[in-house]
Structures are given as C-alpha cells and as structure tokens.
Amino acid sequence: MALSDIQPERYDGLLADKVAGVRDSFVDFELPEVEVFASPKTHYRLRAEFRVWHDNDDLYYVMFEPGDNRNPIRVDECEMVAPRIREVMFDLLDVIRENPLLRFKLFQVDFLSTLSGELLVSLLYHRQIDEIWVQEVQSLRERFNIDIVGRSRKKKMIVERDFVIEKLDINGRIYEYKQVENSFTQPNGKVCRDMIHWVLDVTQNAGGDLVEFYCGSGTFTIPLAQNFGRVVATEISKTSVRAAEYNIEVNGITNLDVLRMPSEDLTLVLQGKKQTRKVEGLNLEACQFSTVLVDPPRSGLDDETVTQVAQYEHIVYISCNPVTLHENLKSITQTHKIERFAVFDQFPYTHHIECGVYLTRI
C-alpha cells in the first residue's frame, strides 16, 4: 500500500466496495446479513516497519510501492500509524541522525505499540552491535519513554523489555496481553477489539467446552474462556505459547490449557489416531467439546482439520483470506449452516479483508 492511498474522505466508499466484493465472492452460499466492522480512518496501525535511507548527512524513512524495491519514497508524515508511533518516530530519527554510533549502518526501524500507550522500538543494523551501543541507546529510552531492541546478524540486544503489554476493555473487564517483538500481533487494535466482542457474542450460548486451533498468544482464547466450561488450544510458535501462558496467568484464567503443537497433531489426537505426551494429564476424553474456533494462516485449513472441525456443533472461523475461506466452506457447509457472517477491515485502503463466520450443525 502506498501512503498516497490513505484518503480518509474515500474510506467509506472503499469499505463499501470491499463488502460488496465479499458478498459477490460468497454468492453461492446462503449468507445472513453481513455484519461490518470499520477501521478508524487514520492512525489505526499498531505495528509498522520502515526502511532507513542514508543520504550523505541526511537520514530518513522510506517506503516502496508494492512490487518496486528500487525506488524509495521518502516518508515525512504517516497517517496510518497509531498516535503513539507518530508521536515518537520522527523525533527519534532526528536524535539518531546526530549520533554517529546509533546511525551507522542502521537500515530499518520497527515499531510495536498498544492502544494503552506502550511503545517498543526495534533498531536493525548491518553491523554488529555491542554493550557500547546499549549504553548509547539508553538516552533514547529515557527521552522517549520506550523500550528498545537492537538487532544485528545473529544477535539481539534488549534494553529493558522486548515486549509491550496491551490492555483491552472487553465488556467492562480489562484484559492484559503480552505482545512480543518480532512475533504475530493484531495490527489494528480497534478492529481486534471488535473481533473479540463479536466472537464472544456469537458463542455466548454455545455451552460445553471449546477447542481452538492457531490460538497465537490467546487474543480470542482468554476472554472466550468465560463462555465455556473448559478450553483447550494449540499454537506452534514457542514465543506465542510463552506469551499465552503469561496472559493466562496475569488474567487469572483457570479453565484454559495451551498446547505447543501443530493443529494437525491435535486433530489426530482427538480422532484417536495419535498419542503424544503433550496431552498427558489433560483428560481430553472428559471434555464435551461443543465448539471449535479456527484462525488459520492465509493457506486456510488442511483437509484433515476440515474433517475434524465438522465434528463440532458450533464452528467459529476467523479468516484472513476469503479465497481459502470460500474453499473450506464448500466442505463445511455440507454439515453446517452459516448463522453469522462478519467483515472486519483490519487493513483499510488495501484489498485485504478479514471475515468471521459462525456455523451450527444442520
């Protein structure tokens, strides 16, 4: 996406076009009324990466047009980033510009912020960094009230923390989430909160227990635990699992277990085709799984997982790719009916769209 694409006056029309495109794409399904959740028109992105361009004594951020990595476009203003990032990013670079040690072979700056106002900055270098760099960068941390990570080849140096703590108000309760640098987090905080509210709403009367595939650090899982007797979730990323375990503890959730294993493996365990020590002591046989939540990568669900998902009374499918969602729904709707369908505009001014589908067994 080019910065010139951010035109707030056109946002409503662009979103309407997206929604119309989704309706057209799923015309062969019997959809209920599509629920639409808009993004803020500006300053919506909590995660951002910028290349750094060296031009004699000058130093500035650049971006590239999609598909063109040879013609940098200077960035002196950025309406897409969250207010906390915008508040810091240009003043930060002004300070780095005047410091030979901090600017030398700096090639990228990454920002990770929260709706609650925390900010983590990662400085990426084409040279080795050391303790002298750590001492020098301390002044940035104190001046801008940020945490800092330095990265160079095979080396990571942390100045205080390599994570932020998000705090989300979900139906009057504040949930805390550890979000770790260089791991997946939801980029649009307002829309993420809408997605959590929607998932809570569609499952409020489901009852029984919940199984979740691709749970990440527990963004949906942790608040959803209130709607179920017990929750068992899987995630493959070690960093995300550790963050989920922290989030479970800090939020006082007692009915949730997160397993570090591929969703395909848990599928085989639940089908009785595989045994693993990772599920020892969980007594999965006693679970009454009424509902499954899946939030797969862009490739969608594999055939085995589709088969397993169809075993449950209720299905919540969060999708970042309408194409693979459509393909999966061809199979799932043979046994289940679409009850709710939502569109979440995580990435305004782009063609990307996220969908939420709630299905119940026919």
C-alpha positions in Angstrom: 0.0 0.0 0.0 1.3 3.5 -0.9 1.0 6.3 1.6 -1.0 8.2 -1.1 -3.7 5.6 -0.8 -4.7 6.8 2.6 -7.5 9.2 1.8 -10.0 9.4 4.7 -12.6 11.1 2.6 -12.8 8.0 0.4 -12.7 5.4 3.2 -16.5 4.7 3.5 -16.8 4.1 -0.3 -13.7 1.9 -0.3 -15.1 -0.2 2.6 -18.5 -0.5 0.8 -16.7 -1.8 -2.3 -14.9 -4.4 -0.2 -18.1 -5.6 1.5 -19.8 -5.8 -1.9 -16.8 -7.8 -3.2 -17.2 -10.3 -0.3 -20.9 -10.7 -0.9 -20.2 -11.4 -4.6 -17.5 -13.9 -3.7 -19.8 -15.8 -1.4 -22.9 -15.6 -3.6 -23.1 -19.4 -3.9 -23.7 -19.6 -0.1 -26.8 -18.6 1.8 -25.4 -15.7 3.8 -27.2 -13.9 6.5 -26.9 -10.1 6.7 -23.2 -9.3 6.6 -22.0 -7.5 9.8 -19.4 -4.8 9.0 -16.8 -3.5 11.4 -14.9 -0.5 10.1 -11.4 0.7 11.0 -10.5 4.1 12.2 -9.8 6.2 9.1 -6.4 7.3 10.3 -3.8 6.3 12.9 -5.0 2.8 13.1 -1.9 0.6 12.8 -0.2 -0.5 16.0 2.7 -2.3 14.1 4.9 -0.7 11.5 8.2 -1.2 9.8 10.2 1.5 7.9 13.4 1.2 6.0 16.0 3.9 6.8 17.7 5.7 4.0 21.2 7.3 4.3 21.8 10.3 2.0 25.1 12.0 2.9 24.4 13.8 6.2 20.6 13.1 5.9 18.8 10.2 7.3 15.1 9.5 6.7 12.4 6.8 6.5 11.4 5.4 3.1 8.7 3.1 1.8 8.4 1.4 -1.6 5.5 1.0 -3.9 4.1 -2.6 -4.0 6.3 -4.7 -6.2 9.0 -2.0 -6.6 12.0 -2.3 -4.3 14.3 0.1 -6.2 12.6 3.4 -6.0 12.4 4.6 -2.4 9.7 7.1 -1.4 10.7 9.5 1.4 8.3 9.4 4.4 8.0 12.7 6.3 4.4 12.1 7.6 2.4 8.9 8.1 -1.3 8.9 8.8 -1.6 5.1 9.1 0.5 4.6 12.3 -1.0 4.7 15.7 -0.8 8.0 17.6 2.0 6.7 19.9 4.2 5.8 17.0 3.6 9.0 15.2 4.4 10.9 18.4 7.9 9.4 18.5 9.0 8.2 15.1 10.3 11.4 13.5 11.8 12.9 16.7 13.5 9.6 17.3 15.2 9.7 13.9 16.3 13.3 14.4 18.2 12.2 17.5 19.7 9.1 15.8 20.7 11.3 12.8 23.1 13.3 15.0 24.6 10.3 16.7 27.3 8.6 14.6 27.3 5.3 16.6 23.5 4.9 16.5 23.1 5.8 12.9 26.0 3.8 11.5 24.6 1.1 9.2 21.1 1.4 10.7 18.8 0.1 7.9 15.4 -0.4 9.5 13.2 0.7 12.4 10.2 -1.4 13.6 7.5 -0.1 15.9 5.2 -2.1 18.1 2.6 -0.1 20.1 -0.6 -0.6 22.0 -3.9 1.1 22.5 -2.9 1.5 26.1 0.1 3.7 25.1 3.2 1.5 25.3 5.8 1.5 22.6 8.7 -0.8 21.7 11.2 0.2 19.0 13.5 -2.2 17.2 16.6 -0.9 15.5 18.1 -3.2 12.8 21.7 -2.9 11.8 24.0 -4.2 9.0 26.8 -4.4 11.6 27.4 -5.9 14.9 26.1 -4.1 18.0 27.6 -4.4 21.5 27.5 -3.1 25.1 28.7 0.3 23.9 25.6 0.5 21.7 23.5 -0.4 24.7 24.9 2.4 26.7 24.5 4.9 23.9 20.9 3.9 23.2 19.8 4.3 26.9 19.3 8.0 26.3 16.7 7.2 23.6 14.8 5.0 26.1 14.7 7.7 28.7 13.9 10.6 26.4 11.0 8.9 24.6 9.8 6.5 27.4 10.2 3.5 25.1 11.7 0.0 25.3 14.3 -0.8 22.7 15.6 -3.9 20.9 18.7 -3.9 18.8 19.2 -6.5 16.1 22.2 -7.3 14.0 23.4 -10.5 12.4 22.7 -13.4 14.8 22.4 -11.0 17.7 19.6 -9.5 19.7 20.2 -7.0 22.5 17.3 -5.9 24.7 17.1 -2.6 26.6 14.7 -3.4 29.4 12.0 -5.3 27.6 11.3 -7.0 24.2 7.5 -6.8 24.6 4.6 -4.5 25.3 1.6 -5.0 27.4 -1.7 -4.3 25.7 -4.8 -3.6 27.9 -8.2 -4.1 26.3 -11.6 -3.3 27.8 -13.8 -6.2 26.8 -17.3 -5.8 28.0 -16.2 -3.9 31.1 -13.3 -6.1 32.0 -9.7 -5.2 31.4 -7.6 -8.0 29.8 -3.8 -7.8 29.6 -1.9 -9.2 26.7 1.9 -9.6 26.4 2.9 -8.9 22.8 6.4 -9.9 22.0 8.7 -8.2 19.4 9.0 -10.0 16.1 6.1 -12.2 16.7 2.5 -12.0 15.4 0.2 -9.5 16.9 -3.1 -8.0 15.6 -2.1 -4.8 13.7 -5.3 -2.8 14.1 -6.2 -2.6 17.8 -9.7 -1.1 17.4 -10.8 -3.8 14.9 -9.1 -6.5 17.0 -11.3 -5.4 19.9 -14.4 -5.6 17.7 -13.4 -9.1 16.6 -13.2 -10.3 20.2 -16.6 -8.8 21.0 -18.1 -10.5 18.0 -16.6 -13.9 18.9 -17.9 -13.5 22.5 -21.3 -12.6 21.2 -21.7 -15.5 18.7 -20.7 -18.1 21.3 -22.4 -16.8 24.4 -25.0 -19.6 24.4 -22.9 -22.4 23.0 -22.2 -24.1 26.3 -19.9 -27.1 26.7 -16.2 -26.9 26.1 -14.1 -25.2 23.4 -11.2 -26.4 21.3 -9.2 -23.8 19.4 -6.6 -24.2 16.6 -4.0 -21.5 15.9 -4.5 -19.6 19.1 -1.4 -17.3 19.0 -0.9 -15.6 22.3 -4.5 -16.1 23.3 -6.1 -12.9 21.8 -9.5 -14.7 21.4 -8.9 -17.6 23.7 -8.5 -15.8 27.0 -11.8 -13.7 27.0 -13.6 -16.6 25.4 -12.9 -18.9 28.3 -15.8 -17.2 30.2 -18.3 -18.8 27.7 -17.1 -22.4 28.2 -16.5 -24.9 30.9 -13.1 -25.7 29.6 -10.8 -24.6 26.7 -8.0 -26.5 25.0 -6.0 -24.6 22.4 -3.0 -25.2 20.2 -0.2 -23.0 18.8 3.1 -23.9 17.1 5.1 -20.8 17.8 7.2 -21.1 21.0 7.2 -17.4 21.5 3.4 -17.1 21.2 2.8 -20.1 23.6 5.0 -18.5 26.2 3.1 -15.2 25.8 -0.2 -17.1 26.0 0.9 -18.8 29.3 1.8 -15.4 30.7 -1.5 -13.9 29.6 -3.4 -16.8 31.1 -1.8 -16.3 34.5 -2.0 -12.5 34.6 -5.7 -12.6 33.7 -6.5 -15.3 36.2 -7.9 -17.8 33.7 -8.2 -21.2 35.3 -10.0 -23.3 32.7 -7.6 -23.0 29.7 -4.7 -25.1 28.5 -2.5 -24.1 25.6 -0.5 -26.9 23.9 2.5 -26.2 21.7 1.8 -28.5 18.8 0.5 -28.2 15.2 -3.2 -28.2 14.8 -2.9 -31.2 12.6 -1.4 -33.2 15.5 -4.2 -32.3 17.9 -6.6 -33.3 15.2 -5.1 -36.7 15.1 -5.1 -37.0 18.9 -8.8 -36.1 19.0 -9.5 -38.6 16.3 -7.7 -41.3 18.3 -5.0 -41.7 15.6 -2.1 -40.3 17.5 -0.7 -40.3 21.0 1.7 -37.7 22.5 3.0 -36.8 25.9 1.9 -33.2 25.3 -1.7 -34.1 26.2 -0.9 -36.2 29.3 -2.9 -35.3 32.3 -5.5 -33.2 30.3 -8.2 -36.0 30.3 -9.4 -35.0 26.9 -11.9 -37.8 27.0 -13.9 -36.0 29.6 -14.2 -32.8 27.5 -17.5 -32.1 25.9 -16.3 -30.0 23.0 -19.3 -28.2 21.6 -17.5 -25.5 19.7 -14.3 -25.1 17.7 -12.5 -21.8 16.9 -10.1 -21.7 14.0 -8.0 -18.7 12.9 -5.7 -20.3 10.3 -2.9 -18.7 8.1 -3.7 -17.5 4.6 -3.5 -21.0 3.3 -6.7 -21.9 5.2 -7.5 -25.3 6.8 -6.0 -28.6 5.6 -8.3 -31.4 4.7 -7.8 -33.3 8.0 -8.6 -30.3 10.1 -11.7 -29.5 8.0 -12.9 -33.0 8.7 -12.2 -32.6 12.4 -13.9 -29.2 12.5 -17.1 -30.7 11.1 -17.4 -32.9 14.2 -18.4 -30.0 16.4 -21.9 -28.5 16.9 -20.6 -24.9 16.5 -17.8 -23.5 14.4 -16.2 -20.1 14.6 -13.9 -19.5 11.6 -11.8 -16.3 11.5 -10.2 -15.9 8.1 -7.6 -13.5 6.7 -8.1 -14.9 3.2 -11.6 -15.0 1.7 -10.3 -17.3 -1.1 -9.3 -20.2 1.2 -12.3 -19.5 3.4 -14.6 -20.0 0.4 -12.9 -23.3 -0.4 -13.1 -24.5 3.2 -16.8 -23.5 3.4 -17.7 -25.7 0.4 -16.9 -28.7 2.6 -18.1 -27.3 6.0 -21.5 -26.2 4.8 -22.3 -29.8 3.8 -22.9 -30.4 7.5 -23.2 -26.9 9.0 -25.3 -23.8 8.3 -23.9 -20.2 8.3 -25.6 -18.3 11.1 -23.5 -15.2 11.3 -21.1 -13.6 8.8 -18.9 -10.6 9.6 -16.3 -8.5 7.8 -13.5 -6.8 9.7 -11.5 -4.1 8.0 -8.1 -4.8 9.6 -6.2 -3.2 6.7 -8.0 -0.1 5.4 -7.1 1.2 1.9 -5.9 -2.2 0.8 -7.7 -5.2 -0.8 -7.1 -7.3 2.3 -10.2 -8.1 4.4 -10.8 -10.4 7.4 -14.0 -12.4 7.8 -15.7 -14.1 10.7 -18.1 -16.9 10.2 -20.3 -18.7 12.8 -21.8 -22.0 11.8 -24.0 -24.5 13.6 -24.6 -28.2 12.6 -27.6 -28.8 10.4 
